[in-house]
Amino acid sequence: MTSNEQQKQQTALIVGASRGLGLALVEEYLKRGWRVVGTVRGQARTPLHDLEASAGDRLLIEQLDIDVPEQIAALRERLQGVPLDVLFVNAGIALDSDKPIGELGTDAFVRMMVTNALSPMRVIETLDTLVAPGGVIAAMSSGLASVGNNTDGGWEGYRASKAALNTLMRSYAARQPVSTRTLLLIAPGWVRTDMGGPDATLDISESIPRVVDVVTSQTGCSGLQYLNRLGETVPW
Ligand SMILES: NC(=O)c1ccc[n+]([C@@H]2O[C@H](COP(=O)([O-])OP(=O)(O)OC[C@H]3O[C@@H](n4cnc5c(N)ncnc54)[C@H](OP(=O)(O)O)[C@@H]3O)[C@@H](O)[C@H]2O)c1
């Protein structure tokens, strides 16, 4: 690689990259020549670690449980001086998604609200100053987060937590009227992962490369958008 190419190399931080869509985001950015920081929970080896051999020094694996504010602050310290072109908060959980809200336990509801709404915003609020002017801050939302499109119910606690994420991201965006950064909430489609299950309509390869295309094409646009993997606006 020439020094000119090195200068142009961009960096993405993918939060929640041990498996599923987050792992695929790391793979896709590496394939496109980016330097990637990917986070995992705990010390255990994950499929992300299998990429280290081929990625070399373009992949840095960091540890982060997004539900632990001290770990978010510690990651911010460790990444001081690492300018990010993309911060993508992907981590999320779905618990008892078959239960209507009246049957969902308080613990499951609270855990989804914390991990899917509060914690991603804490990550963004803590790490946003690492994102370069003109960079992108994205969070993995869901088509289920759309209040306007909710005509069928289902996944009710999860749906509410992702709608909360969208609302909190709107509040964050509203506080930054002169921000030069691009803010995105992404609906990746229903994808076959541990969370999406075997009946999901899309393979990961049909979702994540398109998601990265959307992030790339939106770079430089100011304001917050809620988009699907095809770059189409999803109704709030
Ligand atoms: N699959 C779909 O159809 C679909 C559709 C719409 C939106 N989404 C969203 O896309 C994102 C990824 O989903 P997926 O299908 O890839 O799910 P997945 O296979 O269950 O993977 C979830 C990822 O989130 C991480 N995670 C969960 N809680 C965390 C925490 N407290 N701190 C740090 N990392 C945490 C997991 O890490 P561990 O390995 O440590 O558990 C894992 O890397 C989620 O936000 C999900 O809601 C998925």
The ligand as a MOL file (V3000), in Angstrom:
LIG
                    3D

  0  0  0     0  0            999 V3000
M  V30 BEGIN CTAB
M  V30 COUNTS 48 52 0 0 0
M  V30 BEGIN ATOM
M  V30 1 N -31.6440 -10.1000 12.3420 0
M  V30 2 C -32.6520 -9.3180 12.0260 0
M  V30 3 O -33.5880 -9.7220 11.2980 0
M  V30 4 C -32.6780 -7.8920 12.5050 0
M  V30 5 C -33.6760 -7.0610 11.9750 0
M  V30 6 C -33.7240 -5.7300 12.3870 0
M  V30 7 C -32.7970 -5.2540 13.2800 0
M  V30 8 N -31.8480 -6.0940 13.8050 0 CHG=1
M  V30 9 C -30.8880 -5.5170 14.7490 0
M  V30 10 O -29.5910 -5.7240 14.2590 0
M  V30 11 C -28.6560 -5.8330 15.3430 0
M  V30 12 C -27.8710 -7.1370 15.2110 0
M  V30 13 O -28.8110 -8.1960 15.2030 0
M  V30 14 P -28.4030 -9.6900 14.8520 0
M  V30 15 O -29.5350 -10.2590 14.0990 0
M  V30 16 O -27.0300 -9.7530 14.3200 0 CHG=-1
M  V30 17 O -28.4680 -10.3030 16.3440 0
M  V30 18 P -27.5630 -11.4200 17.0450 0
M  V30 19 O -27.1060 -12.4070 16.0590 0
M  V30 20 O -28.3570 -11.8510 18.2270 0
M  V30 21 O -26.2770 -10.5620 17.5440 0
M  V30 22 C -26.4430 -9.5730 18.5200 0
M  V30 23 C -25.1240 -8.8790 18.7350 0
M  V30 24 O -25.3070 -7.8540 19.7340 0
M  V30 25 C -24.3260 -8.0730 20.7560 0
M  V30 26 N -24.8120 -7.6010 22.0590 0
M  V30 27 C -25.9790 -7.8650 22.6600 0
M  V30 28 N -26.0380 -7.2550 23.8450 0
M  V30 29 C -24.8760 -6.5840 24.0020 0
M  V30 30 C -24.3150 -5.7650 25.0110 0
M  V30 31 N -24.9590 -5.5200 26.1570 0
M  V30 32 N -23.0930 -5.2330 24.8090 0
M  V30 33 C -22.4120 -5.4710 23.6850 0
M  V30 34 N -22.8630 -6.2530 22.6900 0
M  V30 35 C -24.0860 -6.8040 22.8510 0
M  V30 36 C -24.1070 -9.5730 20.7580 0
M  V30 37 O -22.9250 -9.8940 21.4520 0
M  V30 38 P -22.7580 -11.3530 22.1880 0
M  V30 39 O -22.2500 -12.2970 21.1390 0
M  V30 40 O -21.7800 -11.0750 23.2680 0
M  V30 41 O -24.1070 -11.7610 22.7110 0
M  V30 42 C -24.0320 -9.8190 19.2430 0
M  V30 43 O -22.7930 -9.4080 18.7420 0
M  V30 44 C -29.4910 -5.7540 16.6120 0
M  V30 45 O -29.5100 -4.4280 17.0860 0
M  V30 46 C -30.8840 -6.1360 16.1290 0
M  V30 47 O -31.8970 -5.6390 16.9560 0
M  V30 48 C -31.7760 -7.4030 13.4280 0
M  V30 END ATOM
M  V30 BEGIN BOND
M  V30 1 1 1 2
M  V30 2 2 2 3
M  V30 3 1 2 4
M  V30 4 1 4 5
M  V30 5 2 4 48
M  V30 6 2 5 6
M  V30 7 1 6 7
M  V30 8 2 7 8
M  V30 9 1 8 9
M  V30 10 1 8 48
M  V30 11 1 9 10
M  V30 12 1 9 46
M  V30 13 1 10 11
M  V30 14 1 11 12
M  V30 15 1 11 44
M  V30 16 1 12 13
M  V30 17 1 13 14
M  V30 18 2 14 15
M  V30 19 1 14 16
M  V30 20 1 14 17
M  V30 21 1 17 18
M  V30 22 2 18 19
M  V30 23 1 18 20
M  V30 24 1 18 21
M  V30 25 1 21 22
M  V30 26 1 22 23
M  V30 27 1 23 24
M  V30 28 1 23 42
M  V30 29 1 24 25
M  V30 30 1 25 26
M  V30 31 1 25 36
M  V30 32 1 26 27
M  V30 33 1 26 35
M  V30 34 2 27 28
M  V30 35 1 28 29
M  V30 36 1 29 30
M  V30 37 2 29 35
M  V30 38 1 30 31
M  V30 39 2 30 32
M  V30 40 1 32 33
M  V30 41 2 33 34
M  V30 42 1 34 35
M  V30 43 1 36 37
M  V30 44 1 36 42
M  V30 45 1 37 38
M  V30 46 2 38 39
M  V30 47 1 38 40
M  V30 48 1 38 41
M  V30 49 1 42 43
M  V30 50 1 44 45
M  V30 51 1 44 46
M  V30 52 1 46 47
M  V30 END BOND
M  V30 END CTAB
M  END
